[in-house]
Amino acid sequence: MSAPIVHGGGITAAAAAFGGSPEDWLDLSTGINPCPVALPDIPARAWHRLPDRHLIDEARRAARDHYRSGEILPLPVPGTQSVIQLLPRLVDAGRLVGGTDNRVAVTDNRVAVVTPTYGEYARAFVSAGFAVDAVDDLAAVGAGHRLAVVVNPNNPDGLIWPAETLIALHDRMKAADGLLVVDEAFGDTDPALSLASRASQLSNLIIFRSFGKFFGLAGLRLGFAIARSDILTRFEDWLGPWAVSGPALSIAGSLLRSDISPIRGRINERCAGLHGALKGAGLQISGGTALFTLVADARADDIYTHLCRHHILVRKFDYAPEWLRFGLPPDPAADRRLGEALQRFER
């Protein structure tokens, strides 16, 4: 089995290594909205009973309208990580799983992951015995790949692939009996990038959407999959009954129908505060999205340690030692705390 991937978070381990209690740390290591929305009223029956079908259906209708997925009802899943783990089952023993009663033979079971990106995709396929090609451009995805993964906008550099470019890749994958997975986990801050509105015309496309990042409710463990009905049916069957909790479904049904413009406005405000702190310290911004910013600096490891000594956690990368990813500070006081700590760094 491949080694675990290092992710953001881990504030408890950081506090154990550098002191203080986790509550006193400023956690900027994730790409999650630090200003969670107010929770809507949750009916008592959502806690008391197993999730009834009407609760699932209402969440799916709300997701369809929010993501504008047309005739496709997105499938709620217990965090998109859950369905990432299922992807290898769609490409089984050198065969692409097609409809419910047909399997199309192919020559191998290679997959392509456009990198650098979220590491769990490659890990899931490697753990399942697949050959994974890390490619840095869509042109490198070839006819021998049974499945390709593109994160758009990308994590951690914020790279954006235009919709028409991804549709052209989908058509190439479809011609070779392959699947395209587009992870839009950070897509809520710029919905114009999404392929969801075209998903019903793109039969070999799977889209993953995160709920918790944008709404600031990562602990809810909720995401959505958008794809043709037989793929969603397989995911639902493999996840088993009651995979998503009643409270999570109830919250999704309410928030996905709410006015989200204040959330976007708050995220943009917090992003501006972060950029001000970074630029004030003379750091070079090299990429990112509205929910996180990537900094490239040869002193990244020293900066990381310096910030930890000030009880501020950011994300570093073993495969790119010059990178640091900064999540959003929750308020102007946190902007100042970060900026003051960075300005104390000895250059």
C-alpha positions in Angstrom: 0.0 0.0 0.0 1.3 3.5 -0.8 2.3 5.9 1.9 -0.4 8.3 3.3 -0.5 11.7 1.6 0.4 14.8 3.7 -2.6 17.2 3.7 -3.4 20.5 5.3 -4.7 20.5 8.8 -3.0 18.6 11.6 -3.2 21.5 14.0 -3.0 19.0 17.0 0.3 17.6 15.8 1.7 21.1 15.1 0.8 22.2 18.6 2.4 19.1 20.1 5.7 19.9 18.2 5.8 23.7 18.7 3.7 24.3 21.9 0.5 25.9 22.7 -3.0 24.5 22.6 -4.7 23.9 19.2 -7.3 26.5 20.0 -4.6 29.2 20.2 -3.1 28.5 16.8 -4.1 30.2 13.6 -4.7 27.5 11.0 -4.0 28.7 7.5 -3.1 25.2 6.2 -6.4 24.4 4.4 -8.4 25.9 1.5 -11.6 26.1 3.5 -13.8 29.2 4.0 -12.7 30.3 7.5 -16.0 32.1 8.1 -18.6 29.3 8.2 -22.2 30.2 7.3 -24.9 30.1 10.0 -26.5 26.7 10.1 -30.2 26.6 9.0 -32.8 25.0 11.2 -32.4 21.3 11.1 -35.7 19.3 11.8 -35.5 17.0 14.8 -36.4 14.1 12.6 -33.2 14.5 10.6 -31.3 13.6 13.8 -33.8 11.0 15.0 -34.4 9.0 11.9 -32.4 7.4 9.2 -32.3 9.6 6.0 -35.6 9.1 4.2 -35.6 9.2 0.4 -37.4 12.5 0.3 -34.5 14.1 2.2 -32.0 12.7 -0.3 -34.2 13.7 -3.3 -34.6 17.3 -2.0 -30.8 17.6 -1.6 -30.3 16.3 -5.1 -32.8 18.8 -6.5 -31.2 21.7 -4.6 -27.8 20.6 -5.9 -29.1 20.4 -9.5 -30.4 23.9 -9.3 -27.3 25.3 -7.5 -24.8 23.6 -9.9 -27.1 24.0 -12.9 -26.6 20.4 -13.9 -29.8 20.3 -16.1 -31.4 16.9 -16.2 -28.7 15.3 -13.9 -29.5 15.1 -10.2 -26.1 15.2 -8.5 -25.5 12.4 -6.0 -24.7 13.5 -2.4 -21.7 11.6 -1.1 -19.9 11.6 2.3 -17.2 13.9 1.1 -15.7 13.6 -2.4 -12.8 11.6 -0.9 -15.3 8.7 -0.6 -15.9 8.6 -4.3 -12.2 9.2 -5.2 -11.6 5.8 -3.4 -14.2 4.2 -5.7 -12.8 5.4 -9.0 -10.6 2.4 -9.6 -13.7 0.2 -9.5 -14.9 2.0 -12.7 -11.8 0.8 -14.5 -11.6 -2.9 -13.6 -8.9 -5.4 -14.7 -8.2 -3.7 -18.0 -11.8 -3.0 -18.7 -13.8 0.2 -18.6 -17.1 -0.3 -16.8 -19.8 0.9 -19.2 -23.6 0.6 -18.8 -25.3 -1.8 -16.5 -24.9 -4.7 -18.9 -21.9 -4.0 -21.1 -18.1 -3.8 -20.5 -15.8 -2.5 -23.2 -12.5 -4.3 -23.5 -9.4 -2.1 -23.6 -5.7 -2.9 -23.9 -4.5 -1.7 -20.5 -5.5 0.1 -17.3 -3.3 3.2 -17.2 -4.7 6.4 -15.8 -3.4 10.0 -16.2 -3.5 12.6 -13.4 -2.6 16.2 -14.4 -0.1 17.2 -11.7 0.9 18.7 -9.4 -2.5 18.3 -7.7 -4.4 16.7 -4.9 -2.4 13.6 -4.1 -5.3 11.2 -3.2 -6.2 10.5 -6.9 -2.8 8.9 -7.7 -2.7 7.2 -4.4 -6.2 5.6 -4.9 -5.2 4.1 -8.2 -1.7 3.0 -7.2 -3.2 1.3 -4.2 -5.6 -0.6 -6.5 -2.7 -1.7 -8.7 -3.0 0.7 -11.6 -0.2 2.4 -13.5 -0.5 6.2 -13.0 1.1 8.7 -15.3 1.6 12.1 -13.8 1.3 14.5 -16.7 1.7 18.2 -16.8 -0.4 19.0 -19.8 -3.7 17.8 -21.2 -1.9 17.0 -24.5 0.0 14.2 -22.7 -3.2 12.3 -22.0 -3.3 9.6 -24.7 -5.5 6.9 -26.1 -3.9 4.4 -23.8 -5.3 6.1 -20.7 -8.6 4.6 -19.4 -9.3 7.5 -17.1 -7.9 11.0 -16.7 -8.1 13.4 -13.7 -8.1 17.2 -14.0 -8.6 19.4 -10.9 -10.1 22.7 -12.1 -9.2 25.2 -10.6 -6.2 23.2 -9.6 -4.9 22.7 -6.1 -2.4 24.0 -5.1 -1.4 26.4 -7.9 -4.9 27.6 -9.0 -4.3 26.7 -12.6 -7.5 27.0 -14.7 -8.3 24.9 -17.8 -10.9 26.6 -20.1 -14.2 24.7 -20.5 -13.7 24.1 -24.3 -10.3 22.6 -23.6 -11.7 20.2 -21.1 -14.6 19.3 -23.5 -12.1 18.5 -26.2 -10.2 16.2 -23.8 -13.5 14.6 -22.9 -14.2 13.9 -26.5 -10.8 12.3 -26.9 -11.3 10.1 -23.9 -14.7 9.1 -25.1 -13.4 8.1 -28.5 -10.9 5.8 -26.7 -13.6 4.4 -24.4 -12.2 6.3 -21.4 -13.5 8.6 -18.7 -12.6 12.1 -17.7 -12.9 13.2 -14.1 -13.0 16.9 -13.4 -12.7 17.9 -9.7 -14.3 21.2 -9.2 -13.8 21.3 -5.4 -12.8 25.0 -5.5 -15.3 25.9 -8.3 -18.0 27.7 -6.2 -16.0 30.9 -6.1 -16.0 31.1 -9.9 -19.0 29.1 -11.2 -18.4 30.2 -14.8 -15.6 27.6 -14.9 -17.8 24.7 -14.2 -18.8 22.0 -16.7 -21.8 21.0 -14.7 -24.3 22.8 -17.1 -22.9 20.7 -20.0 -22.6 17.4 -18.1 -25.8 15.9 -19.6 -24.2 16.2 -23.1 -20.8 14.7 -22.0 -21.5 11.1 -21.3 -18.0 10.1 -20.2 -17.5 13.0 -17.8 -17.6 12.8 -14.0 -17.6 16.0 -11.9 -16.9 16.2 -8.2 -18.0 19.1 -6.2 -17.2 19.9 -2.6 -19.8 21.4 -0.3 -17.7 22.1 2.9 -15.0 24.2 1.4 -17.1 27.1 0.1 -19.7 27.1 3.0 -17.0 26.6 5.6 -18.5 23.3 6.8 -15.8 20.8 6.0 -16.6 18.8 9.1 -20.0 18.0 7.6 -18.2 15.7 5.1 -20.4 16.3 2.1 -19.8 16.5 -1.6 -21.7 15.8 -4.8 -20.9 13.7 -7.9 -22.3 14.7 -11.3 -22.3 12.1 -14.1 -24.5 9.9 -16.2 -27.1 7.9 -14.3 -25.4 4.5 -14.5 -22.2 5.8 -13.0 -24.1 7.6 -10.2 -26.1 4.4 -9.5 -22.8 2.4 -9.2 -21.4 5.0 -6.8 -24.6 4.9 -4.7 -24.6 1.1 -4.6 -20.9 0.9 -3.6 -21.3 3.5 -0.9 -24.2 1.6 0.6 -27.4 2.8 2.4 -27.5 6.0 4.4 -24.0 7.1 3.3 -24.8 10.8 4.0 -26.4 11.8 7.3 -29.8 13.3 7.6 -28.5 16.5 9.1 -26.0 16.9 6.2 -28.7 16.4 3.6 -31.1 18.9 5.4 -28.3 21.5 5.6 -27.5 21.0 1.9 -31.1 21.3 0.9 -31.4 24.7 2.7 -28.0 26.3 1.9 -27.8 25.3 -1.7 -31.1 27.3 -2.3 -29.9 30.3 -0.3 -28.4 33.6 -1.6 -24.7 32.8 -1.7 -23.5 36.2 -2.9 -22.6 37.4 0.7 -20.5 34.2 1.1 -18.6 35.0 -2.1 -18.2 38.6 -1.0 -16.8 37.6 2.4 -14.4 35.1 0.8 -13.1 37.8 -1.6 -12.7 40.2 1.3 -10.7 37.6 3.3 -8.5 36.9 0.2 -7.7 40.6 -0.2 -6.7 40.6 3.5 -4.4 37.6 3.0 -2.8 39.1 -0.1 -2.1 42.4 1.8 -0.3 40.5 4.6 1.8 38.5 2.1 2.7 41.5 -0.1 3.5 43.6 3.0 6.1 41.0 4.0 7.6 41.0 0.5 6.4 37.4 -0.4 5.9 36.4 -4.0 2.4 35.2 -4.9 2.6 32.6 -7.6 -0.9 31.2 -7.8 -4.0 30.2 -6.0 -7.8 30.6 -5.9 -10.1 32.8 -3.8 -9.8 30.2 -1.0 -6.0 29.8 -0.9 -2.8 31.5 -2.1 0.4 29.8 -3.2 3.7 31.5 -2.4 7.0 30.5 -4.0 10.1 31.2 -2.0 13.5 29.6 -1.6 13.2 30.1 2.1 9.9 28.3 2.4 11.0 25.7 4.9 12.4 28.3 7.2 9.3 30.5 6.8 7.2 27.5 7.7 9.1 26.8 10.9 9.2 30.5 11.8 5.4 30.7 11.5 5.0 27.5 13.5 7.0 29.1 16.3 4.4 31.9 16.2 1.7 29.3 16.3 0.6 29.8 12.7 0.2 26.8 10.5 0.5 26.9 6.7 0.8 24.1 4.1 4.2 23.0 2.9 4.9 20.5 0.1 7.4 17.6 0.1 7.4 17.6 -3.7 7.9 21.4 -4.1 10.1 22.6 -1.2 9.9 26.2 -2.4 6.1 26.3 -2.1 3.9 27.4 0.8 0.1 27.5 0.6 -1.8 30.0 2.7 -5.4 29.6 3.5 -7.7 32.5 4.4 -7.3 34.3 7.8 -10.8 34.6 9.4 -10.7 38.3 10.2 -8.5 41.5 10.0 -7.0 40.7 13.4 -5.7 37.4 11.9 -4.4 39.3 8.9 -2.4 41.5 11.2 -1.2 38.5 13.3 0.1 36.8 10.1 1.6 40.0 8.7 3.5 40.8 12.0 4.8 37.3 12.2 6.1 37.4 8.6 7.7 40.7 9.1 9.7 39.3 12.0 11.2 36.7 9.8 14.9 37.2 9.4 15.9 37.5 5.8 
